[in-house]
């Protein structure tokens, strides 16, 4: 049996490719940083802060830029005696209501041992406790709510906080909200009263283009990768793959990191294009598996219907045809099917997870419809479905169909 042994033939600082790494400067976001700084300027001037909401896909720099600028802001305002700034940051991913977010904020502000329970209080009581904690802190308080769209339509806190000072619920604290969301439609889904109260500054972070991703990779690779340990074209390929898929810097960095890990595990001295291709396949598989965890059984069958149509080379496929395939599959597995509208919602979820793509088709006065197709490799979808569904005969039939279609 082999023993653990340190390997450093490829990486000099692999942490520089990780999510927790904080670079000295943020690459390829100069315009967004400038606009963001303008939105934060009232803090430096001693006025009530703006509410700022950032929108963009995963991995486009929203959280990284926020952390970078707030650290700089805290440092820069320290020279002004009349500005007392505090920053509170929470991730709302597991918090699906204003009540839960308010409890989390209260507990962030309280010392260890003085936290309140996550249940058992009326919502307004929790809000009152939050206002008291904020007033005890005093000065300017910026509250960062990452993945704020997780609270859905239970958005009362976004109504209460911005108007708390004018309503006399806050006396010593000036509060500003910074919301970060992957859902571009989040603002439109808020209660109209919340929209009016927020009066937020909206900042949009577009997906990175391939040249921008290559610049980001080059700056990180200088820190992370040993000299001459990266074959020519590797960074270009990682950037191109990520730009084509999501425009995510996180995806590009993950590709490079996984490619490097594979090279080291094989005791290779350099990261090659083949290593990147293996990393791409692994990431695609992980994305499908991660997405599958968020689906119900009927969501799995909705995906299975698309996979089955793909095996017959019949995608992109209209909803009505997919639904018939979904009904057939449910019948073969003795599963109670959902109504077509509910299946459509599952397909929309799969699209949001990046597992499906949807092509809009216009039909004039009769309206529009979507045609769905896999947005991940067929093999990755099949492997993920095999892990969650005990339908060997159905999956074997789909594999056989796909093999026959490929041969033809």
N, C-alpha and C positions, 0 to 999 in steps of 0.2 A: 504494500500500500504506500502511495506517495505521501509525503509530508507537505505541510504548508511552507511555501517559500516566497519571499518577496520578489515581485516582478516590476521592474521599472525601465524596461527597454523601449517602451513607447511613450509613456506619460512621465512628465516631470511634476505636474500638479493637476491631476484629474478633476479635483474639486472645482477648477475653473470652468468646467463644462457642466457643472451641476446647477440646480435651480436656486440653491441658497447663496451662490457666489455673487458678490457685489463688485462689479468692475469700477474702476476709478472714474470712468465717464461712460455715458450711455451713447451708443453708436446709432446713427441713422434715425434719430428722433428729434433733430434740432427744431423743426417747426412746431411740433407738438409740445416740446419743452418750453419754447418761447410763449406759446399761447397759454400754457398751464401756469407759467410764472405770472403772466398778466392777471390771471384769475385769482392767484394767491396774493397779489400785491396789497389789497386792503389790510391783510394781517400785519404787514410791515409798517403800514401807515397808521396803524392803531385803530382802524375802523372795524365794524362788524364784518366777519368773513363772508365771502360768497359761498353758496352751495355749488359744488362742482361734480358733474357726473361724467365718467369716462366710459366710452363704448368701443368695443372692438373684439375680434375673435381671440381665442386662447393663444397665448404666446407671442403677442404683438407688442409687448412692453408696457402695458397699462400699470400693472402693479410695480414693476421695476422702476419705471419713471416716477411713480408716486413716492416710493420709498426713498429714491435718490433725492427728489426735490424737497421732501419734508425734512430729511436729515440736514440738507443745506439751509432750509428755512429756519430750523431750530437753532442752527449755529449762527446765522446772520442776524436774527432778531435779538440775540443775547446782548448786542451792543446798545440796545435801546431800553432805557429804564422803565419806559411806560408800556412796554409790551411783555406780557407774561404768557407764553404759549405752551400749551400741552397738546399732545397727539395721542389719540386712542385708536387702535386698529383691531378689528375683528373680522374673521371670515364667516360669512353667513351661510356657507354651503349646507351645514346641518341644522340651520335655524330657519324654519319655514313660516315664521309669523313675527309681527312687531313685538308681541309679548316676549317671545324667546330672545329676540335681539336686545330688548330693553333689559331683561334679566342678565344677559351676558355682559352688557355695558355696566350695569350696577356692580357686578362682581369683579369686573376689571378695575373699577375705581376704588373698591373697598380693599382693605388689607386682608391678608390670609387669615382665615378663621372667622371672618365677619360676613361671608357670602350669604346670599339669600337662596332659598329653594327655587327650583325651576318650575314648581307648581304650587297652587294653593292660595295665590293672591289674585284679587281682581286686577285687571289690566291697568286701570287708572291709579291704583295703589303703587304698582311697579313704576309707572311713569313718574309719580310723585317722588318716589325714592331716587329715581334717576336724576330728576331736577335738583334734588337736595345734594346729591353727590357732586353734580356738576358745579353747583354754586359753592360747595366747599373747596373745589379745585380753584374756581375763579379764573379771571383773565380770559384769554382766548383759547377755546378748546376746539380742535379739529377732530371729528369723528370719521374714521375711514371704515366704510362698509364694503369689503370685497365680496364679490358675487352677490350683490344686494338683490338681484332679481329672484333669489331663492325664497324671499318672503312672499312672492306672488301678490295676490290682491289683498292680503292682510297687511296693509300699508299705513296703518294709523300713526305709527311713529314718525313717518316721513311728513305727516301733517302736523303733529304736535311739536316736534323739536324746532323747526324753523320759526314758529310763531310763539314759542314759550316765553321769550323775553318781552315781546309786545303784550302778551297776556298776563304779565306779572308773575309768571311761574319761575322765571330766572331773574335774579337781581345782579349777581356778581359775575356771571359767566356769559361770554359771547360765543355762541356755538355755530360752527359751520360743518356741513355734511360733505363728505367726499364719497360718492358712490361709484363702484367699479362693476361693470356688467358686460357679459358676453351677448346679452339679448338686446339687439338694436331696437326692438319694439317695446322694451320695458316701460319707457316713459309714456307711451301711448296707452298702455294697459293700466296705468295708475288712475285712481279716482280723480275726476276733474278738479276737486278741491285741493288735492295733494299737488297736482300740476301747478295750480295757481300759487300755492303757498311756497313751493320750492323755489320757483324763479331761478332755476339753476343755470350755470354755464355748462354747456355740453361740449365735450371734446371727443373727437372721433379718431381712433387709431387704425389706419388702414393696414391690410396685410403687407408684409415685407415683400419686395421684389427680389429676384435672384441676386443681382449685384449688391443690394443692401445686405442680404443674408451672407454673402461671401465676405463682405467687409467685417461683419460681426464675427464670423468664424475665424477670419485671419487674426483679429485682435485677441480672441480667446485662445487660439492655437499657439500664439506666441508664448503664452503663459503655461498652457496645459500640455503641449506636445513637445517631445524631445526633438532636437535639431536633426533634420534629415530622416525623421521617423514617419513622414507622411508622403506617400507617392503623389507625383504631380497629377492634378485633376481631382483629387479626393475632395478637397474643400468645395470645388466647383460643383461636383456631383451632389454633395450633401445639400448645398444651397439650391441647386436646380430642383431636386426632388421635393424639398420642403416648400419651395415657392410654387411649384406646380400643384401641390396637394393643399396646403393650408396657409402658406405665407407666414408660418410660425417660426420664430427664432428658437423656441424651445425644441421643436421637432428637428431643426437643423443641428442643434447642439447634441440632442439625443442620438441622432444618426452617427455623428462623429465619435461620440463617447462609446456607443455600442460597437462601432467598427473597430475602435482602438482596443476595447476589451477582448473582442474576438481575436484580433491579431496577437495580443499578449497571451491569451489562452493557448494559441497555437505555436507560441514561442517564435512568432515572426518578428522581424526587426522593423518592419514598416507597415503602415496601414495602406491597403491597396483598394482598388475599385471593387474587387470581389468582396472584400470585407464590408464595404459600404452596402453592397447588394444584400448580403446576409443580414446586416443590421436593418435594412429597409423591410425585409420580409418579417423579421421579428417584431418590429414596431407595428406593422400592419396587423399582425396577429393579435398583439396586445390591445390594440385599439378596438378590434371587434370583440374580444373577450370582455374588455372593460365595459363596452357599450351593452353587451348582453346581460351584464349583472343588473342593469337598471331596467330591464324589461320583464314583464309578466310572461306567463306561459303563452298567452295569445299574441304577445309581441314577438316571441320566438317563432310562432307559426306564421305571422305576417312576413317575417324575414324569410322563413322557409319557402313561402309562396314565391317570393322574388327570386330566390336561389333556384327553385324548380323551373321557373320561366327562363332564367338565364341558362340553365342546362340545355333547354330546348332551343337556345339562341332566339328567344322571343322577347328580349328586353332591348330598349325601354318598353314598358308594358303599361297599359291604361289601368286605372283603378278597378273598373268593372271586370276586366279579365283577371286581374290579380285576386279579386274577391272570390271569383268562381274557383280558382286554384286553391285559395285559402279554405273554402268550404270543403273541397275534395280532401284536402290533407287533414282537416279536423275530423271529417267523417271516418277516414282510414285509421285515425288514432283514437276514435271514440271520445273526442273532445267537444264540449258544447261551444259552438261558434258565437262570435259577437256579431252585432249588426254592422253593416258596411261602414257607417260613419265612424264607429269605434275603431275598426280596422284602419281606416284612413288616418285616425289620430296616431295609431301605432306607427304607421309609415312615416308620418311627419316627425315623430320622435327619432326614428331611425335616420331620417335625413339630418336632424339636428346633431345627432351623434357622429355624423360623417360616414355612416355605413352605407347609406343610399344616396343617390343623386336624383333630382327631380327636374324634368324638362317640361316647361310650360308650353302648351299647345293652344293656339288661338283658333276659335271656330266662328268668329264673327258674332252675329246677333245671338247665337245659342250659348255664348259664354266660353270660358276657357277650361281646360282640364290638364292634369299633370300625368306624365308618363314616368314610371320609376325604373331605376336600374341600380345594380350594385356599384358602389363607389370604393369597394375594396376588392382584392383578388378573390376569385371564386373559391380557390383552395382555402383561403383564410376564413371565409364565411362558413364553409363546410366543416372545417376543423372545430370552429367555435360552436357550431350547432351540435356537432357530435358530442361535445363536452356537456351539453345541457339537456339534450333530448335523447330518450331511450327509444329511438325509432330506427334501428339498424336497417330494417328491410326498406323503409322509405328512403333513407339516405343512400343506401346501396343502389337503389333504382335511379336516384338522381345522378350519382357518380357514373353509372353505366350509360345513362342518356348523354351526359356531358362528354364522355369518352367517344361515343358513337358520333356525336355532332362534330367533335374536333377531327375525327378521322375522315368524316365526309367532306 
